[in-house]
Amino acid sequence: MEPILSVRNITKIYGGVTALNHVSLDLMEGEVLALVGENGAGKSTLIKSLSGAVIPDAGEIIVNGKSYEHMTPSLSKELGIAVVYQELNLCPALTVYENILLGNFSGKAGFVDRKAMIEQAKEVLKKINIDLDPCVQVSKLSIAYMQLVEIAKAVSRNVKVLVLDEPTAPLTLTETELLFKLMRILKEQGTSMIYISHRMSEIFEVADRVTIMRDGNVISTYPIQGLDEATLVKGMIGRKLTKTFPTRDFEPGEVVLKVEHLSNARVRDVSFEVRKGEVLGIGGLVGAGRTELVRTIFGADPKFGGKVYLDGKEINPRNPREAVNLGIALVPEDRKGQGVVLGLPITNNICLSIYNMLSRFFLVDTRKENEVVTNMIGRLQIKTPGGKLLAGNLSGGNQQKVVLGKCLASKSKVLIIDEPTRGIDVGAKAEFYKLINELAASGLAVIMISSEMDELLGMSDRIIVLSDGQHTGTLEKSDFSQENVFKYASVNC
């Protein structure tokens, strides 16, 4: 059987850095090919070459037996190639049917036939078994249904090759299963898919074959049958990953942060405390109020009631800047939207919250600025040629380290990390866990929100669980289990 899509010796070099080094792979009709590798392995550059967003320096792309030096966005679309990126490409103010048919509006004499478009969108949604009102505004949908609209848009254009880039990163377990169900339908209809994910369990659930990339090279391709996780991880990171979670040797210190009966628009009457050197995990289902809780502590959301104490003194930060000045730092869930400024250099990102301390008479002391940045790059092992590199050119794991560096530069006493390893690879996760461990050991009080059960159980010293905005349980280390977390997480469901 001939491949529906092949790439041969694709090479792309950015400023002396080889992003793709003679990469070759095949995709068969009706196949799900998983593409795995650490951040910076070249996966994003490869799929952008397929969509026409990036023009390779050498090589060829072969679609249905015909060779092309490179794609353009219009040619890629014409050949039936569609990419659903992590950052969705929808118009929130438009309806579902307008997004599905964007660029393909039907009508006569300059007038849009909306009735015909709605019927056309209904047919597309029916074809892939999605029960969704085509007239609803996209901004009112959950992230999961927004992704389904992206896929429906591709299906409306007779997609032959669908590329899914980290599609489950923001999804709940239920929403993930909905996506997998749709993938099975598309596969039965003959659609070929390239699936990118850092979640090992998903790879084994959906893929037929796995291609491993590392440092811009294709390392190997395996059929999923007979493949084990250890082989996959070793291929990705070039070494055997013997231990994901570092050993926690927690000696409880004095209480640093204490929350009493805190309430806001989402949470009600929540109380807890976190000690010096402790990693306090916050568990619960998506929508339980975990992010809203820490945003109020950080001064980003208004507090309706309750008290917050830092080192025994009541505080009431009205905004994030006040919280930072008090010694509280937040690494937000939305790294790219709220944590790092992609268009600014690493230096500016790390120093963003301390320029008032680095400046005199409106002039930045560049010597001190460079000292701070050099220290953070070394301490956090950020992979970069220097502080002048734009943050947007870093891998996801290194962007997360830059956000962490910004928090540490402000000399925080309390570090809040919301979904610390979302969208970063297995090797970078291990590095990040080690960093969190070291920061706690240095005396920081750490609060960590995680939807990944292994991460929550593996990194926490204690866990508090929220359900529907309420604190429903506290687990000591001896009580840690997935069953106990779920028991408290589902109290009000």
PyMOL commands that set and color helices and strands:
alter all, ss='L'
color gray80, all
select helices_A, chain A and resi 43-51+73-78+96-100+114-127+138-140+143-156+173-188+200-206+229-237+290-297+320-326+335-339+346-351+355-358+366-380+391-393+396-409+426-441+453-459+477-479+482-489
alter helices_A, ss='H'
color red, helices_A
select strands_A, chain A and resi 5-14+17-27+32-36+58-63+66-68+81-84+107-108+111-112+161-165+192-196+209-214+217-223+255-263+270-275+279-283+305-310+313-315+328-331+359-360+363-364+414-418+445-449+462-467+470-476
alter strands_A, ss='S'
color yellow, strands_A
deselect
rebuild
show_as cartoon
